[in-house]
Amino acid sequence: MRTIEICCGSIADVKAARYGGAARVELCEATEIGGLTPSAGLIAGAIREREGMKVHVLIRPRGCDFVYTPEEVSVMEADIAAARMAGADGVVIGALTSDGELDLPAMKRMLRQAEGMSVTFHRAFDVCARPLEVIDRLCELGVDRILTSGHEETAMQGVENLADYVKHAAGRIIILPGSGINPMNIDDIERITGAREFHSTATDKKALRRVCALFGPMPPATSEEIVRKLVNN
């Protein structure tokens, strides 16, 4: 049976994910730039609404790359501690060096704070230099899963790489395909890759969004119907 994780940026998204039958949500804000650490209020609200779902919190203090200063790592450590105190089930983290290698000191600092929580390495993986070596190192560190589009813009484009990652992981770590996954392609991605967990925004790209003249459109909302189709296809 496949596991569906929904990327959620609001309480309404969390409720839609729950009603649609998702097993887990990745909670974040600013999805238009790949997601940032959500507010304390959003984390608390998601935990109130989760019922049987797991809530994993994205830990990312800013947009752009994944090369962090020691001060930024301290911020992420504090955010992990806050997510734990709020009752989150897991965190979604990642850090690289400027040459695309895994930043081991930063990862070890964050993993110490996340001890006992489920840990996902986020799509920093998709810009790392040597993905198979990173998979091995993340296994050694005890990370539970890797969110990846297969080093391509979408999971469908990276499907062959994803299949290689699943084969290389060999059950030691979960490969979590994400980016562009929808009810029309999830069966193919599942069949080709052998993956069993999938990440999606589950948004209706055709739905109308409110627009603010100064600050642009609202982010697209999670669709309960699309979540249900992802779960039950």
C-alpha positions as CSV (number, residue, x, y, z in Angstrom):
1,M,0.0,0.0,0.0
2,R,1.4,3.4,-1.0
3,T,1.9,6.2,1.6
4,I,1.0,9.7,0.5
5,E,2.6,12.8,2.1
6,I,1.1,16.2,1.3
7,C,3.0,19.4,1.3
8,C,0.8,21.9,3.3
9,G,1.1,25.6,3.8
10,S,-2.1,26.3,5.8
11,I,-4.5,24.7,8.2
12,A,-7.0,24.4,5.4
13,D,-4.4,22.4,3.5
14,V,-3.8,20.1,6.5
15,K,-7.6,19.4,6.8
16,A,-7.9,18.7,3.1
17,A,-5.0,16.3,3.4
18,R,-6.6,14.6,6.4
19,Y,-10.0,14.3,4.8
20,G,-8.5,12.9,1.6
21,G,-6.7,10.1,3.5
22,A,-3.1,11.3,3.5
23,A,-0.8,9.5,5.9
24,R,1.5,12.5,6.6
25,V,1.9,16.2,5.9
26,E,5.1,18.2,5.4
27,L,4.3,21.5,6.9
28,C,5.9,24.7,5.5
29,E,5.3,28.2,4.5
30,A,6.4,30.1,1.3
31,T,5.8,27.1,-1.0
32,E,6.4,29.4,-4.0
33,I,10.2,29.4,-3.1
34,G,10.4,25.8,-2.2
35,G,9.1,26.2,1.4
36,L,10.4,27.7,4.6
37,T,10.1,26.9,8.3
38,P,6.4,27.4,9.3
39,S,5.4,29.6,12.2
40,A,4.8,28.3,15.7
41,G,1.1,29.0,15.3
42,L,0.8,27.0,12.1
43,I,2.7,24.1,13.7
44,A,0.4,24.1,16.7
45,G,-2.7,24.3,14.4
46,A,-1.6,21.5,12.2
47,I,-1.0,19.3,15.3
48,R,-4.5,20.1,16.6
49,E,-6.0,19.0,13.2
50,R,-3.8,16.0,12.5
51,E,-5.9,13.2,14.1
52,G,-4.3,10.1,12.7
53,M,-1.8,11.9,10.4
54,K,1.8,12.5,11.1
55,V,3.1,16.1,11.0
56,H,6.6,16.7,9.7
57,V,8.0,20.2,9.8
58,L,10.2,21.7,7.2
59,I,13.3,23.3,8.7
60,R,14.6,25.9,6.2
61,P,15.4,29.4,7.4
62,R,15.6,31.0,4.0
63,G,15.3,30.5,0.3
64,C,18.0,30.0,-2.4
65,D,20.7,27.4,-1.7
66,F,21.4,24.9,1.1
67,V,24.8,26.2,2.2
68,Y,24.4,27.5,5.7
69,T,26.5,29.5,8.1
70,P,27.0,28.2,11.7
71,E,24.6,30.9,12.8
72,E,21.9,29.7,10.4
73,V,22.5,26.1,11.6
74,S,21.9,27.4,15.2
75,V,18.6,28.8,14.0
76,M,17.6,25.5,12.5
77,E,18.6,23.7,15.7
78,A,16.3,26.0,17.7
79,D,13.5,25.4,15.1
80,I,13.9,21.6,15.4
81,A,13.7,21.9,19.2
82,A,10.5,24.1,18.9
83,A,8.9,21.6,16.5
84,R,9.6,18.8,19.0
85,M,8.2,20.7,21.9
86,A,5.1,21.5,19.8
87,G,4.5,17.7,19.3
88,A,5.6,17.3,15.7
89,D,6.4,13.7,14.6
90,G,9.3,14.6,12.4
91,V,11.4,17.2,10.7
92,V,12.6,17.8,7.1
93,I,16.2,19.0,7.0
94,G,19.2,19.3,4.7
95,A,22.6,21.0,4.4
96,L,25.3,21.0,1.7
97,T,28.7,22.4,1.3
98,S,29.5,24.9,-1.5
99,D,30.8,22.1,-3.7
100,G,27.7,20.0,-3.4
101,E,28.8,17.6,-0.7
102,L,26.9,16.7,2.4
103,D,27.6,19.2,5.2
104,L,28.3,16.6,7.9
105,P,28.9,19.0,10.8
106,A,25.6,20.8,10.1
107,M,23.7,17.6,9.7
108,K,25.1,16.1,12.9
109,R,24.1,19.2,14.8
110,M,20.6,19.1,13.5
111,L,20.3,15.3,14.0
112,R,21.2,15.6,17.6
113,Q,18.3,18.0,18.1
114,A,16.0,15.7,16.2
115,E,16.9,12.5,18.1
116,G,13.8,10.3,18.4
117,M,12.0,12.1,15.6
118,S,11.5,10.9,12.0
119,V,13.9,12.7,9.7
120,T,13.6,13.4,6.0
121,F,16.5,14.9,4.0
122,H,14.8,17.4,1.7
123,R,15.4,18.3,-2.0
124,A,18.9,19.7,-1.3
125,F,19.6,16.2,-2.4
126,D,18.6,17.2,-6.0
127,V,21.6,19.5,-6.2
128,C,24.2,17.3,-4.5
129,A,27.2,16.3,-6.4
130,R,27.3,12.5,-5.9
131,P,23.8,11.3,-5.1
132,L,24.6,7.6,-4.5
133,E,27.4,8.5,-2.0
134,V,25.0,10.9,-0.3
135,I,22.4,8.1,0.0
136,D,25.1,5.9,1.7
137,R,26.1,8.7,4.1
138,L,22.5,9.5,5.0
139,C,22.0,5.8,5.8
140,E,25.0,5.9,8.1
141,L,23.6,9.0,9.8
142,G,20.3,7.3,10.5
143,V,18.1,9.5,8.3
144,D,14.7,7.9,7.5
145,R,14.0,9.1,4.0
146,I,15.1,11.3,1.1
147,L,12.7,13.6,-0.7
148,T,13.8,13.9,-4.3
149,S,12.7,14.5,-7.9
150,G,15.6,12.4,-9.3
151,H,17.9,15.4,-9.9
152,E,15.4,16.8,-12.4
153,E,12.7,19.5,-12.3
154,T,9.9,16.9,-11.8
155,A,9.8,13.3,-10.6
156,M,8.4,12.2,-13.9
157,Q,11.5,13.7,-15.7
158,G,13.8,12.1,-13.1
159,V,12.0,8.7,-12.9
160,E,14.9,6.6,-14.2
161,N,17.2,8.2,-11.6
162,L,14.6,7.6,-8.9
163,A,14.5,3.9,-9.9
164,D,18.3,3.8,-9.5
165,Y,18.1,5.5,-6.1
166,V,15.5,3.0,-4.9
167,K,17.6,0.1,-6.1
168,H,20.8,1.6,-4.5
169,A,19.0,2.3,-1.2
170,A,18.0,-1.4,-1.0
171,G,15.6,-0.8,1.8
172,R,18.2,1.0,4.0
173,I,16.4,4.3,3.6
174,I,13.1,5.4,2.0
175,I,13.3,7.2,-1.3
176,L,10.4,9.6,-1.4
177,P,9.7,10.9,-5.0
178,G,8.2,14.4,-5.1
179,S,7.6,17.3,-7.5
180,G,4.9,17.2,-10.1
181,I,3.3,14.0,-8.8
182,N,-0.4,13.9,-9.5
183,P,-3.2,11.3,-10.1
184,M,-2.3,11.0,-13.8
185,N,1.3,9.9,-13.3
186,I,1.6,8.4,-9.8
187,D,0.9,4.8,-11.1
188,D,3.7,5.1,-13.7
189,I,6.2,6.6,-11.2
190,E,5.3,3.8,-8.7
191,R,5.7,1.1,-11.3
192,I,9.0,2.3,-12.7
193,T,10.7,3.3,-9.5
194,G,9.4,0.7,-7.0
195,A,8.9,3.5,-4.5
196,R,6.1,3.2,-1.9
197,E,6.0,6.7,-0.5
198,F,5.1,9.8,-2.5
199,H,5.1,13.5,-1.9
200,S,2.7,15.9,-3.6
201,T,1.1,19.3,-3.1
202,A,-2.2,17.8,-4.4
203,T,-3.2,21.2,-5.8
204,D,-5.7,21.9,-8.6
205,K,-3.7,24.1,-11.0
206,K,-6.8,25.2,-12.7
207,A,-8.6,26.5,-9.6
208,L,-9.1,30.2,-9.2
209,R,-7.0,32.0,-6.7
210,R,-7.5,35.3,-4.8
211,V,-5.2,38.0,-6.0
212,C,-3.9,41.0,-4.0
213,A,-2.9,43.9,-6.2
214,L,0.3,44.6,-4.2
215,F,1.4,41.1,-3.3
216,G,0.1,38.7,-6.0
217,P,-2.0,35.5,-5.9
218,M,-2.7,33.2,-3.0
219,P,-0.8,29.9,-3.1
220,P,-2.8,27.1,-4.7
221,A,-4.8,25.2,-2.1
222,T,-4.6,21.4,-1.4
223,S,-7.5,19.6,-3.0
224,E,-9.2,16.9,-0.9
225,E,-10.4,15.2,-4.1
226,I,-6.8,15.0,-5.5
227,V,-5.4,13.7,-2.3
228,R,-8.1,11.0,-2.3
229,K,-7.2,10.0,-5.9
230,L,-3.5,9.9,-5.0
231,V,-4.2,7.6,-2.1
232,N,-6.7,5.3,-3.9
233,N,-5.4,5.1,-7.5
